[in-house]
Amino acid sequence: MASLREGLAKTSAWLDDRLGWGVLGDLARKKTVPVHKHTVWYYLGGMTLFLFMIQILTGVLLLFYYRPSAEEAYESIQFLMTEVQFGWLIRSIHAWAANLMIFMLFLHLFSVWFLRAYRRPREITWISGFILLALAMGFGFTGYLLPWNELAYFATRVGTEIVHVVPLVGEFGLRVLRGGDDVSGATLTRFYAFHVALLPAAVGALVLLHVYLVQKHGMSVPPNIERRSGSWREMKFVPNFLLRDAVGWLVALAILAALAAFLPAHLGDKADPFTPAPAGIKPEWYFMFMFQSLKYLPAHILGIEGEVLGILGFGVAGMAVLLIPFLDRKTARGEPSPLFTWLGVVALAFIIVMTIVGYVANPTQ
């Protein structure tokens, strides 16, 4: 046993001499996390990262069987779910982990917003996090079509039509997304390329940047806590905080397994472009608030198409959220900023209400 420990120590020293990973260990041991009444929100970032890793693992397993063509995509998923041992479970975990990851990203975004964790010097941390949320929604949109079933086909047709109304670049953007004038096999292969190559590369780079920035600047203490000097204590990141994070990951894994087992992902019927669209077509829940809002807009507002104004409005709102660290000047000066708190409350309430209304107004058939 002693010789084994000695061998491991020598191997570790040999690797440290060449890779320098001892520096990372020293940083981890020195890192601390503030402990106060809002500390629970610090775990959302790690939970989101854990679910992203589950996505990568299950996605790679699915790639062994998936064939990205209109002729074979549906059949490859069908074979995976019926013939491959535990294939149905892997696909269900992948689908549920995607939904939970986006849900956690929304929670993480609003917790950072309300705790003012975007304050100097964390502006780039906020920007990278917001872009990660947008890319995660892109993952959901592109991945939805890959099974090439009826519901995904027509939902993608409706979703990509929205791009068409964007002024100046709408028609070009539509053709880039679809690979032609309509949703077809070319659309499937393009979405596959986005889903397994372009988006993972962008997300991977941004995740590394985001994690680096969090490690560099540490966890932000909310202004109301910070103003009361000495009103919080510190805990070691390793092992105290990390062990608590790991407990959350185990709970998330148990929830994922339960959801996948009791509410598995269904495949439905194969897409047929020549059949009429089924009733009750609607987007995934994280797009529902935008989808429902556009439905309530009149055909024309001041001579401009309502959908165009709606999409421009969401674009302006998204840009404003992206630039919050630079717009919230009071928080930047260390002063209370109730306006941005109320803007966050309004934004969150709008998303929740419009999502609920969307499901009530568009019940599953």
C-alpha positions in Angstrom: 0.0 0.0 0.0 2.8 2.4 0.9 4.5 1.6 -2.5 1.3 2.4 -4.3 1.0 5.8 -2.5 4.6 6.5 -3.3 4.1 5.6 -7.0 1.0 7.9 -7.2 2.9 10.7 -5.5 5.8 10.4 -8.0 3.3 10.2 -11.0 1.5 13.3 -9.7 4.8 15.2 -9.2 5.9 14.2 -12.8 2.7 15.5 -14.3 2.7 18.6 -12.2 6.3 19.4 -13.4 5.1 19.2 -17.0 1.5 20.5 -16.8 1.7 22.8 -13.8 -1.7 21.7 -12.5 -0.5 22.3 -8.9 -1.2 26.0 -9.5 -4.8 25.2 -10.2 -5.0 23.1 -7.0 -3.5 26.0 -5.0 -6.1 28.4 -6.5 -8.9 26.0 -5.6 -7.7 25.6 -2.0 -7.4 29.4 -1.6 -10.8 30.2 -3.2 -13.6 31.1 -0.7 -17.3 31.6 -1.1 -19.3 34.3 0.8 -21.9 32.9 3.2 -25.1 34.9 3.8 -28.8 34.6 3.3 -28.5 34.7 -0.5 -25.8 32.0 -0.8 -28.2 29.4 -2.1 -28.3 31.2 -5.4 -24.6 30.6 -5.9 -25.3 26.9 -6.6 -27.3 27.6 -9.8 -24.2 28.1 -12.0 -22.7 24.8 -11.0 -26.0 23.1 -11.5 -26.3 24.5 -15.0 -22.8 23.4 -15.8 -23.5 19.9 -14.5 -26.6 19.6 -16.7 -24.6 20.8 -19.7 -22.1 18.0 -19.1 -25.0 15.6 -19.0 -26.1 17.0 -22.4 -22.6 16.4 -23.8 -22.4 12.9 -22.5 -25.8 11.8 -23.7 -25.5 13.7 -27.0 -22.3 11.8 -27.8 -24.0 8.5 -27.1 -26.9 9.4 -29.4 -24.5 10.3 -32.2 -23.4 6.7 -32.4 -26.8 5.8 -33.9 -28.2 9.0 -35.4 -28.2 9.5 -39.2 -28.8 13.2 -40.2 -30.9 12.8 -43.3 -34.6 13.1 -44.1 -34.7 9.5 -45.3 -33.0 8.0 -42.2 -33.2 10.4 -39.2 -36.6 9.2 -38.0 -35.8 5.5 -38.5 -32.4 5.9 -36.7 -34.2 7.4 -33.6 -36.8 4.7 -33.8 -34.1 2.0 -33.9 -32.3 3.7 -30.9 -35.5 3.7 -28.8 -36.7 0.2 -29.6 -33.6 -1.9 -30.3 -30.7 -0.3 -28.5 -30.4 -1.3 -24.9 -31.4 1.7 -22.7 -31.5 3.8 -25.9 -34.9 5.2 -24.9 -33.5 6.2 -21.5 -30.5 8.0 -22.9 -32.7 10.0 -25.3 -35.2 10.9 -22.6 -32.4 12.0 -20.2 -31.0 14.2 -23.1 -34.4 15.8 -23.7 -35.1 16.4 -20.0 -31.6 17.7 -19.3 -32.0 20.2 -22.1 -35.2 21.6 -20.5 -33.8 21.6 -17.0 -30.6 23.3 -18.2 -32.5 26.2 -19.9 -34.7 26.5 -16.8 -31.7 26.7 -14.6 -30.1 29.3 -16.9 -33.2 31.5 -16.6 -33.1 31.2 -12.8 -29.4 31.9 -12.8 -29.9 35.0 -15.0 -32.6 36.5 -12.8 -30.8 35.7 -9.6 -27.7 37.5 -10.9 -30.0 40.4 -12.0 -31.7 40.8 -8.6 -28.5 40.4 -6.6 -26.8 42.9 -8.8 -23.9 40.5 -9.5 -23.3 42.2 -12.8 -21.5 45.2 -11.1 -18.0 46.2 -11.9 -15.8 44.3 -12.6 -18.2 41.5 -13.6 -19.7 43.1 -16.7 -18.2 40.6 -19.1 -19.3 37.8 -16.9 -22.9 39.0 -17.3 -22.5 39.4 -21.0 -21.0 35.9 -21.5 -23.8 34.4 -19.3 -26.6 36.1 -21.3 -25.1 34.9 -24.6 -24.9 31.4 -23.2 -28.6 31.5 -22.5 -29.3 32.6 -26.1 -27.1 29.8 -27.4 -28.8 27.2 -25.1 -32.1 28.2 -26.6 -30.5 27.8 -30.0 -29.5 24.3 -29.0 -33.1 23.6 -28.1 -34.4 25.0 -31.4 -32.0 23.1 -33.6 -32.2 19.9 -31.7 -36.0 19.8 -31.8 -36.0 19.1 -35.5 -33.5 16.3 -35.5 -35.9 13.4 -34.8 -37.7 14.5 -38.0 -41.1 13.7 -36.6 -44.4 15.4 -37.6 -44.6 17.8 -34.6 -41.0 18.9 -34.9 -41.3 19.5 -38.7 -44.2 21.8 -38.5 -43.0 23.6 -35.4 -39.7 24.3 -37.1 -41.6 25.6 -40.2 -43.6 28.0 -37.9 -40.4 29.0 -35.9 -38.3 29.7 -39.0 -41.1 31.8 -40.6 -40.6 34.3 -37.8 -37.1 35.0 -39.2 -38.7 36.0 -42.5 -40.3 39.1 -41.1 -37.1 40.6 -39.8 -36.5 43.8 -41.8 -33.7 43.8 -44.5 -32.2 40.4 -43.7 -35.3 38.3 -43.1 -35.4 36.5 -46.5 -31.7 35.8 -46.5 -31.8 34.6 -42.9 -34.7 32.2 -43.7 -32.8 30.7 -46.6 -29.7 30.3 -44.5 -31.6 28.5 -41.8 -33.7 26.3 -44.1 -31.2 25.7 -46.9 -34.0 26.7 -49.3 -37.5 28.0 -49.4 -39.1 25.4 -47.2 -38.2 23.0 -44.4 -36.5 20.0 -46.0 -33.7 17.5 -45.7 -31.3 20.4 -46.3 -32.8 22.1 -43.2 -32.2 18.9 -41.2 -28.6 18.7 -42.1 -28.0 22.4 -41.4 -29.7 22.1 -38.0 -27.6 19.0 -37.3 -24.4 21.0 -38.1 -25.5 23.8 -35.9 -26.4 21.4 -33.1 -23.4 19.2 -33.0 -20.6 21.4 -34.3 -21.1 25.2 -34.4 -23.1 25.7 -31.2 -21.0 23.3 -29.1 -17.8 25.1 -30.2 -19.3 28.5 -29.3 -20.7 27.3 -26.0 -17.6 25.5 -25.1 -15.5 28.6 -25.6 -17.9 30.9 -23.7 -18.3 28.4 -20.8 -14.5 28.4 -20.4 -14.5 32.2 -20.4 -17.4 32.4 -18.0 -15.9 29.9 -15.5 -12.6 31.7 -15.7 -14.2 35.1 -15.0 -16.1 33.6 -12.1 -12.9 32.2 -10.7 -11.0 35.4 -11.3 -13.5 37.8 -9.7 -15.1 35.4 -7.2 -18.7 35.3 -6.0 -20.4 38.7 -5.8 -21.8 39.9 -2.5 -25.2 41.7 -2.9 -25.0 45.4 -2.3 -27.4 45.4 0.7 -25.1 42.8 2.4 -21.9 44.5 1.3 -23.0 47.8 2.9 -23.3 46.0 6.2 -19.6 45.3 6.7 -18.8 42.0 8.4 -22.4 40.7 7.9 -21.1 37.6 6.1 -18.5 34.9 6.6 -16.5 32.8 4.1 -16.4 29.1 3.4 -13.7 27.2 1.5 -14.6 26.4 -2.1 -12.8 23.0 -1.7 -14.1 21.0 -0.1 -17.1 22.8 1.6 -18.8 24.5 -1.3 -17.9 21.8 -3.8 -19.4 19.0 -1.7 -22.6 20.9 -1.4 -22.6 21.4 -5.1 -22.1 17.7 -5.6 -25.1 16.9 -3.4 -27.2 19.2 -5.7 -25.8 17.3 -8.8 -26.8 14.0 -7.3 -30.4 15.3 -6.6 -30.5 16.6 -10.2 -29.4 13.2 -11.5 -32.1 11.5 -9.5 -34.8 13.9 -10.8 -33.5 13.4 -14.4 -33.7 9.6 -14.0 -37.2 9.8 -12.6 -38.5 12.1 -15.3 -36.9 10.0 -18.0 -38.3 6.8 -16.6 -41.9 8.0 -15.9 -42.2 10.6 -18.6 -40.0 9.3 -21.4 -39.6 11.3 -24.7 -42.0 10.2 -27.4 -41.2 10.0 -31.1 -44.6 10.4 -32.7 -45.2 10.0 -36.5 -42.6 10.6 -39.2 -42.7 14.1 -40.8 -44.6 14.3 -44.1 -44.4 17.7 -45.8 -47.5 16.8 -47.8 -49.8 16.3 -44.9 -51.6 19.3 -43.2 -50.1 20.6 -40.0 -51.6 19.0 -36.9 -53.7 21.1 -34.5 -52.1 22.5 -31.5 -48.6 23.3 -32.9 -46.6 25.3 -30.4 -43.0 25.9 -29.6 -41.0 24.6 -26.6 -41.9 26.3 -23.3 -38.9 28.6 -23.4 -40.1 30.2 -26.6 -43.8 30.3 -25.6 -43.8 33.8 -24.1 -42.5 35.3 -27.4 -44.8 33.1 -29.5 -47.9 34.1 -27.5 -47.0 37.8 -27.4 -46.7 37.9 -31.2 -50.2 36.3 -31.5 -51.7 39.1 -29.5 -50.3 41.9 -31.7 -52.6 43.4 -34.4 -51.8 42.9 -38.0 -50.6 46.5 -38.4 -49.4 49.1 -35.9 -49.0 52.7 -37.3 -48.7 51.2 -40.8 -46.0 48.6 -39.8 -46.6 44.9 -39.6 -47.3 43.9 -36.0 -45.0 40.9 -36.1 -42.2 43.0 -37.3 -42.6 45.5 -34.5 -42.9 42.5 -32.0 -39.7 40.9 -33.1 -37.9 44.3 -33.1 -39.2 44.9 -29.6 -37.9 41.6 -28.4 -34.6 42.3 -30.0 -34.3 45.8 -28.3 -35.4 44.2 -25.0 -32.7 41.5 -25.3 -30.0 44.1 -26.1 -31.1 46.2 -23.1 -30.8 43.1 -20.8 -27.4 42.4 -22.3 -26.2 45.9 -21.6 -27.7 46.2 -18.0 -24.2 46.5 -16.4 -23.7 49.7 -18.4 -27.3 51.1 -18.1 -27.6 50.6 -14.3 -25.4 53.5 -13.4 -26.7 53.8 -9.8 -25.6 50.2 -8.9 -22.3 50.9 -10.6 -21.8 53.8 -8.1 -22.8 51.6 -5.2 -26.3 53.3 -4.8 -29.7 51.5 -4.5 -31.3 51.0 -7.8 -35.0 50.1 -7.4 -35.8 50.9 -11.0 -33.8 47.9 -12.3 -35.3 45.7 -9.6 -38.8 46.5 -10.8 -37.7 46.0 -14.4 -36.5 42.6 -13.5 -39.8 41.8 -11.7 -41.8 43.0 -14.7 -39.7 41.0 -17.1 -40.0 37.8 -15.0 -43.7 38.2 -14.5 -44.2 38.8 -18.2 -42.4 35.6 -19.1 -44.3 33.5 -16.6 -47.7 34.9 -17.4 -47.3 34.7 -21.2 -46.0 31.2 -20.9 -49.0 30.1 -18.8 -51.4 31.9 -21.1 -49.8 30.3 -24.1 -50.4 26.8 -22.8 -53.9 27.6 -21.7 -54.8 29.2 -25.1 -53.0 26.4 -27.0 -53.9 23.2 -25.2 -52.3 19.9 -26.3 -54.6 18.1 -28.7 
